[in-house]
Amino acid sequence: MAAVTVREKALTVAAHFLEASPDDLELRDGRVEVAGAPGSGITLRSIAEAVSGVPGYSMPGKFEPGLEAFKNFLPNALTYGMGCHAVEVEVDIETCGVRILRYVVVNDSGTLINPMIVEGQIVGGVAHGIGNALLEWMGYDDGAQPTTTTFADYLISSATEVPNIEVKFLEFPSPLNPLGVKGVGESGCVPAAGAIVSAVENALAPFNVRISEYPMTPPRLFALIGGKT
């Protein structure tokens, strides 16, 4: 919204210099030019300098100083992204170690302003979710004091545990904001543990294992399998 306001002012100031109607101008490659006449017109830098409000320089027309705008936007409703996580795992029934063979995410975050950042958010979230599902256990003693106080005790995901995350995007722009964007910060982390738990249960279907809590550490899985091996 602020950019639209700045654009409109730039066109209006350029129209004053070029003695043209703003409707006949277009903004392209850092210049405001007369439509159909490439190379004509004036640069955005020149426009910004003309309305900079520096003492000793006259302002063109009756313009307010500055080529800038500040806008607040208050949405009237929340907007949510959506997506799906699919996981394939392998469980060693002797050691109860879990290895993720394939991890696929299909995600909708509305309009993607910077796809690289969005993908990074999702991949980082999945890495965190893998830690939630398989590694990150917080222990306390009888006095309620934490016992897993270092990363030697409280395990987090590393390059060894995190596979290549395949991320696909579907874009359904939100009608609730000017850019059509939706959230992405939690899209990788929140579904991960549930998807991995389901995959482990599927892998251990012959043993009729049902998992009600995570992280699914090897000792916990070993206890669940019990004498069924």
C-alpha positions in Angstrom: 0.0 0.0 0.0 2.9 2.4 0.8 4.6 1.5 -2.5 1.4 2.2 -4.4 1.2 5.7 -2.8 4.9 6.4 -3.7 4.3 5.2 -7.2 1.3 7.5 -7.6 3.3 10.5 -6.3 6.2 9.7 -8.6 3.9 9.6 -11.6 2.3 12.9 -10.6 5.7 14.7 -10.1 7.0 13.3 -13.4 3.8 14.5 -15.1 4.6 18.0 -13.8 8.1 17.9 -15.3 7.1 16.3 -18.6 4.0 18.4 -19.0 2.0 15.2 -19.6 -1.0 13.5 -18.0 -0.1 10.9 -15.4 -2.4 8.5 -17.3 0.1 8.7 -20.3 3.1 7.7 -18.2 4.4 4.3 -17.1 7.1 3.3 -14.6 9.7 0.9 -16.0 13.3 0.1 -15.0 13.7 3.0 -12.6 12.3 5.6 -15.0 9.0 7.3 -15.6 8.5 7.4 -19.3 5.8 8.5 -21.7 4.0 5.3 -22.8 5.2 4.2 -26.2 8.3 6.3 -26.1 11.1 4.2 -24.5 14.1 6.2 -23.3 12.1 9.3 -22.7 11.1 10.7 -19.3 12.9 11.1 -16.0 14.6 8.8 -13.5 13.1 7.9 -10.1 16.3 9.3 -8.6 15.7 12.7 -10.2 12.1 12.7 -9.0 13.2 11.9 -5.5 15.8 14.7 -5.6 13.2 17.1 -6.9 10.9 16.5 -3.9 13.6 16.0 -1.3 12.8 19.2 0.5 16.4 20.3 0.8 16.7 24.0 1.9 17.5 26.3 -0.9 15.8 24.2 -3.6 12.3 25.1 -4.8 9.7 22.4 -4.8 8.0 21.6 -8.1 4.4 22.5 -8.1 2.7 22.2 -4.7 4.1 18.8 -3.7 4.8 17.8 -0.1 8.5 17.0 0.5 9.7 13.5 0.3 9.1 10.5 -2.0 8.0 8.2 0.7 4.9 6.9 2.4 3.9 5.1 5.6 0.8 2.9 5.8 -0.8 0.7 8.5 -2.8 -2.3 7.5 -5.2 -3.9 9.9 -6.8 -7.2 8.5 -10.4 -7.9 9.5 -9.8 -11.6 9.8 -6.9 -14.1 10.2 -5.6 -16.0 7.2 -4.0 -19.5 7.4 -1.8 -21.5 5.1 -2.3 -25.2 4.6 -0.3 -28.1 3.4 0.5 -31.8 3.6 3.5 -33.8 4.9 4.2 -37.3 3.7 7.0 -39.4 5.3 8.6 -42.8 4.6 10.7 -44.3 7.4 12.6 -47.4 8.1 12.7 -48.9 11.7 15.4 -51.3 12.8 13.6 -53.6 15.1 16.8 -54.7 16.8 18.1 -51.2 17.7 14.7 -49.4 17.4 16.5 -46.7 15.4 14.4 -44.7 13.0 15.7 -43.6 9.6 13.8 -41.2 7.4 13.9 -42.4 3.8 11.9 -39.7 2.1 10.1 -36.5 3.3 7.8 -34.5 1.0 5.9 -31.3 1.8 3.2 -29.7 -0.3 2.5 -26.3 1.1 0.2 -23.3 0.4 1.3 -20.0 1.8 -0.6 -17.8 -0.6 1.5 -15.5 -2.8 5.2 -16.2 -2.4 7.1 -13.0 -2.2 10.5 -14.7 -1.8 10.2 -18.4 -2.6 13.8 -19.1 -1.3 13.0 -17.7 2.1 9.7 -19.6 2.2 11.4 -22.9 1.4 14.0 -22.2 4.0 11.3 -21.6 6.6 9.7 -24.9 5.8 12.9 -27.0 5.7 14.1 -25.4 9.0 10.7 -26.2 10.5 10.8 -29.8 9.4 14.3 -30.2 10.9 12.9 -28.9 14.1 9.9 -31.2 13.9 12.2 -34.2 13.3 13.9 -33.3 16.6 10.5 -33.1 18.3 9.5 -36.5 17.0 12.7 -38.5 17.5 15.2 -36.8 19.7 14.2 -33.9 21.9 13.4 -35.3 25.3 13.4 -33.0 28.4 14.1 -34.9 31.6 13.6 -33.8 35.2 14.7 -35.3 38.6 12.5 -35.9 41.6 13.1 -32.3 42.7 11.7 -31.0 39.3 15.2 -29.9 38.3 16.1 -30.4 34.6 18.6 -33.2 33.9 19.0 -32.8 30.2 20.9 -29.5 30.4 23.4 -29.8 27.6 23.2 -30.8 23.9 25.0 -34.0 24.9 21.8 -35.0 26.8 19.1 -33.0 25.0 19.6 -34.2 21.4 18.7 -32.0 18.4 18.6 -32.8 14.7 21.8 -32.7 12.7 22.7 -33.3 9.1 22.8 -37.0 9.9 19.1 -37.1 10.9 17.6 -34.7 8.4 17.1 -36.0 4.9 16.7 -34.0 1.7 13.3 -32.3 2.2 11.2 -32.2 -1.0 9.1 -29.0 -1.0 6.4 -28.3 -3.5 4.3 -25.1 -3.5 0.6 -24.5 -4.4 -0.3 -20.8 -4.4 -3.9 -19.9 -3.4 -3.7 -16.1 -2.7 -5.5 -14.9 0.4 -8.4 -12.5 -0.3 -7.9 -10.9 3.2 -4.8 -8.8 2.5 -3.5 -6.7 -0.5 -0.6 -9.1 -1.2 -2.5 -12.4 -1.0 0.0 -13.8 1.5 -0.5 -16.4 4.2 1.7 -17.6 7.1 4.6 -20.0 6.8 6.6 -19.8 10.0 5.0 -22.9 11.6 4.1 -24.8 8.4 7.2 -27.0 8.6 7.4 -27.8 12.3 3.8 -28.4 13.4 2.8 -31.3 11.2 6.2 -33.0 11.2 5.9 -35.0 14.5 2.4 -36.3 13.6 3.5 -37.4 10.1 6.6 -39.2 11.5 4.7 -40.9 14.3 2.2 -42.2 11.7 5.0 -43.4 9.5 6.6 -45.3 12.3 3.3 -46.8 13.3 2.8 -48.0 9.7 6.3 -49.5 9.7 5.6 -51.4 12.9 2.1 -52.5 11.9 3.0 -56.2 12.2 3.7 -55.6 15.9 0.4 -53.6 16.4 2.3 -50.7 17.9 0.4 -47.6 18.9 2.3 -44.5 19.8 0.8 -41.9 22.2 3.7 -39.7 22.9 6.9 -38.4 21.5 9.9 -38.2 21.1 10.0 -41.8 19.9 13.5 -42.6 21.3 14.8 -46.1 20.8 14.2 -47.2 24.4 10.5 -46.1 24.1 10.1 -48.0 20.8 11.8 -51.0 22.3 9.4 -50.9 25.2 6.4 -50.6 22.9 7.5 -53.6 20.7 8.2 -55.5 23.9 8.1 -59.2 23.5 6.4 -59.0 20.1 9.7 -59.6 18.2 
